[in-house]
Amino acid sequence: MAKWMGRYPRETHAGHQFYRIPARDWREHLRGLGINKTVEGDETAEDDILHPVFPLDPKLEFPSSPPLEDAGIFVKSGIAQHTVWTRSNGNAPPFTFPNFKGFSAIQLALFTEDDWYGECFQVLEAHGWTKCGDLVDSLLAKVIDAEGVDTIEAAKTKYGTEWTSYILELAARHFTEPLSRLWYVANMKSLYYCHYDDLRLGYLWCEYRVKMRYELFALKHIEVTEKNRESGLKGGQADKRRARYDTLNSLALKRMDSMLVASDRERLRTAKAMAREYDAKTDEPLFSNGLKPLSDSWYRDWISHFLVSLRNTK
């Protein structure tokens, strides 16, 4: 990621972080790259650009790098938990406990079709989409209304005896919340029986199980982490405010006589000058937010606080 983006604020949307970049700065960046082609209206657009933040990844280990644990035929590393076949499966070498030397992925009991099919069956029954495994008439009627009168015959022609699984896919598209439990189940059946998309099916089944096992805990952790972050930011802002006030108080006390007799405009000018002089001598400027200097309103608030504190000390 270009370093210049790091000076812009970050914000989170849909679980991803983005840099908020002013439209003018973005256009200048593109021109610097020799990209001058613009869409009509781009030159005057003032909407900020949201550019995704891509964290650095050395590609060496997972971020958490949890240790491997084993107990008989069960192995665990972080949230990855598996049963390992004790006998050779396919071309994989024999695998025995204890003191094993390792195992191959083909020896993992990743996909038990009975478990997967049973889960799909029960979820579809619970939602009333099937009864004893057969599609209910009311669902068929809704799909026909949404897709057309020829939908059922077209599905039978294309997918043969597995046509009902395709109808589930269409029903999920029209009548479920995307990425809901019912949506996963209906689409997985279609992937397996109609599209033969083992890779996509395996990914969604894994994601489904992770959502069942860990999502509540993960979301709670994210909520707690975000609250702690916000509390830290508030605390950090308070600390920075105190540091700014204390620093300006110290500098202003050296000019106390002139500060007392000066006009409001002169006090403001003096306060901003003291702040600039201080920041010029330090590697980490105190009297700015990023690249933006503090507002006149902030300095007026400080002046009021400073004058009150002087009166209270007399």
C-alpha positions in Angstrom: 0.0 0.0 0.0 1.3 3.4 -1.0 2.6 5.2 2.1 0.9 8.4 1.2 -2.5 6.9 2.0 -1.4 6.4 5.6 -2.0 10.1 6.4 -5.7 9.8 5.8 -8.2 8.7 8.4 -9.5 5.1 8.5 -13.0 3.9 9.0 -14.7 0.5 9.1 -17.5 -0.6 6.8 -18.9 -4.2 6.5 -16.0 -5.5 8.6 -13.3 -3.9 6.4 -11.1 -0.9 6.9 -10.9 1.9 4.4 -8.9 5.1 4.0 -11.2 8.1 3.4 -9.4 10.1 0.7 -10.6 13.5 -0.5 -11.6 13.4 -4.2 -9.2 16.1 -5.2 -6.2 14.3 -3.6 -7.3 11.1 -5.3 -7.4 12.8 -8.7 -3.9 14.2 -8.1 -2.6 10.8 -7.2 -4.0 9.3 -10.4 -2.4 12.0 -12.4 0.9 11.3 -10.7 0.6 7.7 -11.9 -0.1 8.9 -15.5 -3.8 8.0 -15.3 -5.5 10.9 -16.8 -8.7 9.2 -18.1 -11.7 10.5 -16.1 -15.4 9.9 -16.3 -17.6 13.0 -17.0 -18.2 14.8 -13.8 -15.1 13.4 -12.0 -13.2 16.6 -12.2 -15.8 18.4 -10.1 -16.9 15.6 -7.8 -16.3 16.3 -4.2 -17.3 12.9 -2.7 -14.5 11.3 -0.7 -12.9 8.1 -2.0 -13.0 4.9 0.2 -9.9 2.9 -0.6 -9.5 -0.5 1.2 -6.7 -0.9 3.7 -4.6 -4.0 2.9 -2.6 -5.1 5.9 0.9 -6.2 5.4 1.3 -10.0 5.4 4.7 -11.7 5.4 3.0 -15.0 4.3 4.9 -17.0 6.9 2.4 -18.1 9.5 -1.2 -17.5 10.5 -1.7 -14.3 12.5 -2.3 -16.2 15.8 0.1 -19.2 15.2 -1.6 -21.5 17.7 0.3 -24.6 18.8 -0.8 -28.1 17.7 -2.6 -30.2 20.3 -3.4 -33.9 20.0 -5.5 -36.4 22.0 -5.7 -39.8 20.4 -7.2 -39.4 16.9 -8.3 -35.8 17.6 -6.0 -32.9 16.7 -6.5 -29.2 17.2 -4.7 -25.9 16.3 -6.6 -22.8 17.2 -10.2 -23.1 15.8 -9.1 -25.9 13.5 -10.3 -29.2 15.0 -10.2 -32.6 13.1 -10.5 -36.3 13.5 -7.6 -38.1 11.7 -8.1 -41.6 10.3 -5.9 -44.1 12.0 -5.7 -46.3 8.9 -4.4 -45.4 5.5 -7.0 -43.6 3.4 -6.4 -43.8 -0.4 -2.7 -43.3 -1.1 -1.9 -41.8 2.3 0.6 -43.5 4.6 -0.6 -45.3 7.8 -1.2 -43.0 10.7 -0.9 -44.2 14.3 -0.9 -42.7 17.8 1.0 -41.9 19.9 4.2 -40.3 18.8 3.0 -39.8 15.2 5.3 -38.1 12.7 2.6 -36.3 10.9 -0.3 -36.9 8.7 -1.7 -35.8 5.3 -4.8 -33.8 4.6 -6.3 -36.8 2.9 -6.4 -38.5 6.3 -8.6 -35.8 7.8 -12.3 -36.7 8.4 -13.4 -33.4 6.8 -16.7 -34.2 5.2 -19.1 -36.7 6.5 -21.9 -36.8 4.0 -24.4 -38.1 6.6 -23.7 -35.2 8.9 -24.0 -32.7 6.1 -27.1 -34.2 4.6 -28.8 -34.6 8.0 -28.1 -30.9 8.7 -29.6 -29.8 5.4 -32.6 -32.1 5.9 -33.4 -30.8 9.4 -33.0 -27.1 8.5 -35.3 -27.4 5.4 -37.9 -29.2 7.5 -37.7 -26.7 10.3 -38.4 -23.8 7.9 -41.3 -25.7 6.2 -39.7 -25.9 2.8 -39.8 -29.6 2.8 -42.0 -32.3 4.5 -40.4 -35.7 4.9 -37.8 -34.6 2.4 -40.2 -33.5 -0.4 -40.7 -29.9 -1.4 -44.0 -28.5 -0.2 -46.5 -27.3 -2.8 -46.6 -23.8 -1.4 -42.9 -23.3 -2.0 -43.2 -24.6 -5.6 -46.0 -22.2 -6.3 -43.9 -19.2 -5.0 -40.9 -20.2 -7.2 -43.2 -20.5 -10.2 -44.6 -17.0 -9.5 -41.1 -15.6 -9.2 -39.4 -17.5 -12.1 -42.2 -18.4 -14.6 -44.6 -21.2 -15.4 -41.9 -23.2 -17.3 -39.4 -23.2 -14.3 -40.2 -26.7 -13.0 -40.1 -28.4 -16.5 -36.9 -26.6 -17.3 -35.3 -27.7 -14.1 -36.4 -31.3 -14.7 -35.0 -31.2 -18.2 -31.6 -29.8 -17.1 -31.0 -31.6 -13.8 -33.1 -34.8 -14.1 -33.9 -36.4 -10.8 -32.0 -33.7 -8.9 -34.3 -30.9 -10.1 -35.7 -30.2 -6.6 -32.2 -29.1 -5.4 -32.1 -26.5 -8.1 -35.6 -25.3 -7.1 -34.1 -24.8 -3.6 -31.4 -22.6 -5.0 -34.0 -20.4 -6.8 -36.1 -20.3 -3.6 -33.0 -19.2 -1.6 -32.4 -16.4 -4.1 -35.9 -15.0 -3.8 -37.1 -15.8 -0.4 -34.2 -15.9 2.1 -31.9 -13.4 3.7 -28.5 -13.9 1.9 -26.0 -15.8 4.1 -28.7 -16.9 6.5 -28.8 -20.5 7.7 -31.5 -21.5 5.3 -29.7 -19.8 2.4 -26.5 -21.8 3.1 -28.4 -25.1 3.3 -30.4 -24.6 0.1 -27.4 -23.5 -1.9 -25.2 -26.3 -0.6 -27.7 -28.9 -1.8 -27.7 -27.3 -5.3 -23.9 -27.1 -5.4 -23.6 -30.8 -4.5 -26.4 -32.3 -6.6 -26.7 -29.9 -9.5 -23.5 -28.1 -10.1 -21.0 -30.6 -8.8 -19.0 -27.7 -7.4 -17.1 -29.5 -4.7 -14.7 -26.6 -4.0 -17.4 -24.1 -3.4 -19.5 -26.6 -1.4 -16.6 -27.5 0.8 -15.8 -23.9 1.5 -19.5 -23.0 2.4 -19.8 -26.2 4.6 -16.7 -25.2 6.5 -17.9 -21.6 6.9 -21.3 -22.9 8.0 -19.7 -25.0 10.7 -17.5 -22.1 11.9 -20.6 -19.9 12.1 -22.4 -22.6 14.2 -19.4 -23.2 16.5 -17.6 -19.9 16.9 -19.5 -16.9 15.5 -21.3 -15.9 18.7 -18.0 -15.9 20.6 -16.2 -14.1 17.7 -18.9 -11.4 17.4 -18.8 -10.9 21.2 -15.1 -10.6 21.1 -15.2 -8.0 18.3 -17.9 -6.0 20.2 -15.8 -6.0 23.4 -12.6 -5.1 21.4 -14.4 -2.2 19.7 -15.7 -0.9 23.0 -12.2 -1.1 24.5 -10.8 0.7 21.5 -13.3 3.5 21.7 -12.7 3.8 25.4 -9.0 3.9 24.7 -9.5 6.6 22.1 -11.5 8.7 24.5 -8.9 8.3 27.2 -6.1 9.0 24.7 -7.9 12.2 23.6 -8.4 13.3 27.1 -4.7 12.7 27.8 -3.7 14.7 24.7 -6.1 17.5 25.7 -4.4 17.7 29.1 -1.0 17.7 27.6 -1.9 20.6 25.2 -3.4 22.6 28.1 -0.5 22.0 30.4 2.0 22.9 27.7 0.3 26.1 26.7 -0.3 27.0 30.3 3.4 26.7 31.0 4.3 28.8 28.0 1.7 31.4 28.7 2.7 31.8 32.3 6.0 33.1 31.0 4.0 35.9 29.2 1.4 36.3 31.9 1.5 40.1 32.0 1.1 40.5 28.3 -1.6 37.8 28.1 -3.7 39.6 30.8 -3.7 43.0 29.1 -3.9 41.8 25.5 -7.1 41.9 23.5 -9.0 38.8 22.6 -7.5 38.8 19.0 -4.0 39.4 20.3 -4.4 36.5 22.9 -5.5 34.2 20.1 -2.6 35.2 17.9 -0.1 34.7 20.7 -1.5 31.3 21.7 -1.3 30.0 18.1 2.3 31.4 17.8 3.4 29.7 21.0 1.9 26.4 19.7 3.7 26.7 16.3 7.0 27.5 18.0 6.6 24.4 20.3 5.6 22.1 17.5 8.6 23.3 15.4 11.0 22.0 18.1 9.4 18.5 18.5 9.3 15.4 16.3 5.6 14.8 17.3 3.5 17.9 16.9 1.1 18.4 19.7 -1.1 21.1 18.4 -2.6 19.5 15.3 -4.9 16.7 14.3 -2.9 14.8 11.7 -1.9 17.5 9.2 -4.7 19.8 10.2 -3.9 22.5 12.8 -6.2 23.0 15.8 -9.1 25.4 15.2 -9.5 28.9 16.5 -12.4 27.7 18.6 -10.0 25.2 20.4 -7.6 28.1 21.2 -10.4 30.3 22.5 -11.6 27.5 24.8 -8.0 27.2 26.1 -7.7 31.0 26.6 -10.9 31.0 28.7 -9.6 28.1 30.8 -6.3 29.8 31.3 -7.7 33.2 32.4 -10.1 31.4 34.8 -7.3 29.4 36.3 -5.3 32.7 36.8 -8.1 34.3 38.6 -8.6 31.3 40.9 -4.9 31.3 41.9 -5.0 34.9 43.0 
